[in-house]
Amino acid sequence: NYMEDHLRNRNRLEAEWQELCNYESDRGAFTIALSEVNTNKNRYIDVLPCKYYHYYYYYYYY
């Protein structure tokens, strides 16, 4: 599981942290959500839907 692998590979947490720090979001991912025709479909005004799913992290936790 995730914790067992983490204990075997001590550099893994640091590598994951560096990946998060280096991440740059695709600003174009929100253009459809911000378009006038879709503003009434957004459930929250301060959270926008994103087209990306984080299967990478799902793999580590299950």
Backbone as ProteinMPNN parsed JSONL, in Angstrom:
{"seq_chain_A": "NYMEDHLRNRNRLEAEWQELCNYESDRGAFTIALSEVNTNKNRYIDVLPCKYYHYYYYYYYY", "coords_chain_A": {"N_chain_A": [[0.83, -1.187, 0.0], [0.249, 2.395, 0.035], [1.607, 3.65, 2.257], [3.464, 1.667, 3.037], [5.069, 1.543, 0.759], [6.033, 4.147, 0.825], [7.588, 4.074, 3.165], [9.606, 2.363, 2.343], [10.796, 3.822, 0.339], [12.271, 6.557, 0.914], [12.642, 9.001, -0.351], [10.415, 9.51, -1.763], [8.227, 11.1, -0.794], [9.353, 13.658, -0.829], [9.809, 13.893, -3.58], [7.171, 13.857, -4.553], [6.253, 16.213, -3.395], [7.83, 18.095, -4.746], [6.822, 17.753, -7.327], [4.24, 18.783, -6.966], [4.863, 21.44, -6.316], [5.991, 22.307, -8.698], [3.901, 22.266, -10.459], [1.863, 23.738, -12.91], [-1.125, 25.206, -13.601], [-3.441, 24.788, -16.29], [-4.637, 27.502, -17.679], [-6.578, 27.731, -19.594], [-8.353, 25.736, -19.076], [-10.574, 26.538, -17.721], [-12.116, 28.179, -19.262], [-14.53, 27.491, -20.557], [-16.24, 27.073, -18.39], [-16.379, 29.649, -17.424], [-17.714, 31.016, -19.383], [-20.455, 33.022, -20.504], [-22.838, 31.658, -21.083], [-22.721, 29.428, -19.473], [-22.533, 30.223, -16.81], [-24.735, 30.15, -15.071], [-24.902, 27.48, -14.552], [-22.897, 26.788, -12.877], [-22.331, 25.576, -9.727], [-21.136, 26.686, -7.453], [-19.869, 29.942, -6.857], [-17.222, 30.445, -6.35], [-15.751, 28.221, -7.016], [-14.583, 26.444, -9.728], [-15.341, 24.092, -12.327], [-13.089, 21.539, -13.373], [-11.327, 20.074, -16.084], [-9.548, 18.057, -15.737], [-8.64, 14.984, -14.193], [-7.419, 13.447, -11.275], [-6.036, 10.806, -11.457], [-3.561, 9.842, -10.924], [-2.968, 10.335, -8.202], [-5.037, 8.911, -7.069], [-4.258, 6.287, -7.532], [-2.206, 5.882, -5.661], [-3.477, 5.911, -3.195], [-5.251, 3.816, -3.09]], "CA_chain_A": [[0.0, 0.0, 0.0], [0.963, 3.669, -0.089], [2.53, 3.89, 3.374], [4.564, 0.708, 2.974], [5.962, 1.997, -0.296], [6.679, 5.371, 1.313], [8.623, 3.704, 4.128], [10.715, 1.755, 1.598], [11.405, 4.835, -0.521], [12.228, 7.788, 1.721], [12.655, 10.194, -1.203], [9.142, 9.6, -2.48], [7.449, 12.247, -0.333], [10.014, 14.857, -1.354], [9.562, 13.933, -5.025], [5.769, 14.248, -4.74], [6.149, 17.629, -3.035], [8.413, 18.851, -5.851], [5.858, 17.713, -8.431], [3.168, 19.732, -6.65], [5.407, 22.801, -6.393], [6.286, 22.628, -10.094], [2.674, 22.188, -11.249], [1.262, 24.971, -13.411], [-2.44, 24.865, -14.144], [-3.788, 25.224, -17.634], [-5.661, 28.541, -17.497], [-7.634, 27.509, -20.57], [-9.253, 24.688, -18.608], [-11.748, 27.138, -17.093], [-12.781, 29.129, -20.155], [-15.921, 27.081, -20.804], [-16.998, 27.311, -17.16], [-16.546, 31.089, -17.24], [-18.501, 31.63, -20.452], [-21.74, 33.545, -20.024], [-23.897, 30.661, -21.235], [-22.588, 28.396, -18.441], [-22.404, 30.747, -15.448], [-25.852, 29.714, -14.221], [-24.738, 26.054, -14.274], [-21.877, 26.623, -11.844], [-22.961, 25.422, -8.425], [-20.507, 27.633, -6.528], [-19.241, 31.024, -7.609], [-15.783, 30.497, -6.088], [-15.144, 26.96, -7.435], [-14.877, 26.169, -11.127], [-15.053, 22.711, -12.711], [-11.825, 21.327, -14.061], [-11.438, 18.938, -16.979], [-8.543, 17.052, -15.41], [-8.884, 14.122, -13.046], [-6.134, 13.093, -10.676], [-5.891, 9.368, -11.309], [-2.219, 9.61, -10.4], [-3.047, 10.277, -6.748], [-5.966, 7.84, -6.743], [-3.483, 5.051, -7.558], [-1.417, 5.746, -4.445], [-4.286, 5.777, -1.99], [-6.09, 2.623, -3.13]], "C_chain_A": [[0.872, 1.247, 0.0], [1.987, 3.859, 1.015], [3.703, 2.922, 3.361], [5.57, 1.118, 1.907], [6.714, 3.249, 0.138], [7.807, 5.042, 2.296], [9.829, 3.057, 3.44], [11.475, 2.796, 0.778], [11.283, 6.192, 0.16], [12.185, 9.065, 0.871], [11.325, 10.425, -1.909], [8.33, 10.828, -2.074], [8.043, 13.546, -0.867], [9.765, 14.999, -2.855], [8.124, 14.36, -5.314], [5.579, 15.729, -4.435], [6.711, 18.499, -4.164], [7.478, 18.868, -7.061], [4.728, 18.71, -8.195], [3.647, 21.171, -6.771], [5.635, 23.236, -7.838], [5.046, 22.655, -10.982], [2.197, 23.581, -11.657], [-0.058, 24.605, -14.069], [-2.611, 25.43, -15.547], [-4.928, 26.228, -17.506], [-6.819, 28.365, -18.478], [-8.655, 26.484, -20.119], [-10.554, 25.263, -18.043], [-12.539, 28.048, -18.028], [-14.236, 28.768, -20.421], [-16.781, 27.346, -19.573], [-17.273, 28.796, -16.951], [-17.392, 31.749, -18.327], [-19.9, 31.981, -19.939], [-22.854, 32.503, -20.081], [-23.857, 29.607, -20.117], [-22.529, 28.927, -17.012], [-23.544, 30.308, -14.538], [-25.768, 28.229, -13.879], [-23.709, 25.792, -13.177], [-22.538, 26.631, -10.474], [-22.433, 26.452, -7.426], [-19.828, 28.723, -7.343], [-17.731, 31.075, -7.407], [-15.054, 29.201, -6.444], [-15.567, 26.693, -8.873], [-14.555, 24.723, -11.455], [-13.753, 22.638, -13.503], [-11.931, 20.072, -14.914], [-10.461, 17.821, -16.643], [-8.951, 16.255, -14.183], [-7.542, 13.632, -12.55], [-6.05, 11.604, -10.395], [-4.547, 9.01, -10.7], [-2.262, 9.46, -8.882], [-4.007, 9.189, -6.287], [-5.213, 6.519, -6.642], [-2.75, 4.836, -6.232], [-2.258, 5.465, -3.203], [-5.148, 4.533, -1.969], [-5.352, 1.442, -3.689]], "O_chain_A": [[2.099, 1.153, -0.031], [3.135, 4.201, 0.73], [4.831, 3.322, 3.649], [6.78, 1.048, 2.125], [7.902, 3.394, -0.152], [8.866, 5.67, 2.256], [10.956, 3.197, 3.915], [12.677, 2.651, 0.554], [10.283, 6.888, -0.014], [11.728, 10.104, 1.348], [11.145, 11.44, -2.581], [7.798, 11.525, -2.939], [7.31, 14.432, -1.307], [9.535, 16.105, -3.345], [7.888, 15.146, -6.231], [4.835, 16.421, -5.13], [6.126, 19.529, -4.5], [7.361, 19.888, -7.741], [4.307, 19.403, -9.121], [2.92, 22.028, -7.272], [5.487, 24.414, -8.16], [5.139, 23.033, -12.15], [2.14, 24.491, -10.829], [-0.098, 23.787, -14.988], [-1.991, 26.427, -15.918], [-6.068, 25.839, -17.25], [-7.931, 28.815, -18.202], [-9.723, 26.374, -20.721], [-11.536, 24.535, -17.903], [-13.541, 28.63, -17.612], [-15.086, 29.654, -20.501], [-17.922, 27.792, -19.696], [-18.291, 29.161, -16.362], [-17.75, 32.92, -18.202], [-20.443, 31.315, -19.058], [-23.722, 32.478, -19.209], [-24.87, 28.961, -19.85], [-22.478, 28.128, -16.076], [-23.33, 30.114, -13.341], [-26.493, 27.762, -13.001], [-23.66, 24.698, -12.614], [-23.224, 27.587, -10.112], [-23.199, 27.02, -6.648], [-19.272, 28.449, -8.407], [-17.025, 31.687, -8.209], [-13.853, 29.091, -6.197], [-16.754, 26.712, -9.198], [-13.593, 24.172, -10.919], [-13.383, 23.575, -14.21], [-12.566, 19.102, -14.502], [-10.549, 16.736, -17.219], [-9.54, 16.797, -13.248], [-6.624, 13.425, -13.343], [-5.999, 11.184, -9.239], [-4.417, 7.983, -10.033], [-1.648, 8.543, -8.336], [-3.81, 8.604, -5.221], [-5.5, 5.712, -5.757], [-2.687, 3.71, -5.74], [-1.776, 4.838, -2.26], [-5.729, 4.213, -0.932], [-5.918, 0.353, -3.792]]}, "name": "protein", "num_of_chains": 1, "seq": "NYMEDHLRNRNRLEAEWQELCNYESDRGAFTIALSEVNTNKNRYIDVLPCKYYHYYYYYYYY"}
